[in-house]
């Protein structure tokens, strides 16, 4: 995986590889009321990956991604940023640090070191959301959805929280 991420690391040359953990359906895997919830709900066992599509379809808030409105996109992007901050040990509290440190390679390295190797789990993350933040840039997305993506986050009990109602 690291070799693939090293080769496919630039959209203008070889292309850029984005990984969804455990798979693309992770974009729909969230509670519609809060971004940070029970820790156990943030992870999925690798050995159960074949069951993930059914799990998400039975439990997801959104059924058809073609009809997501601006508020829902805001929530999805905020959920991704919140999860990334937790993955990176809550160290990413600004746009500039996010832009500097978060790449498909660093996400994989943190996943591997913290969850894949020791627990055979992955932290649930959407590669599609990562692509949106990378390709369109945070400022453009903030203008589109009408919210400041990083300004609404705050830390409570070592966990980033934001309450949004869809």
Secondary structure, DSSP 8 states (H G I E B T S, - for coil): -HHHHHHSEETTTTEE----BS-GGGGG-S-SSBSS--GGGGEEEGGGGGGHHHHHHHH-S-S-GGG--HHHHHHHHHHHHHHHHHHTTT---SHHHHHHH--HHHHHHHHIIIIIHHHSEEE-B-HHHHHHHHHH-HHHHHHHHTS-TTTT-EEETTEEE-B---
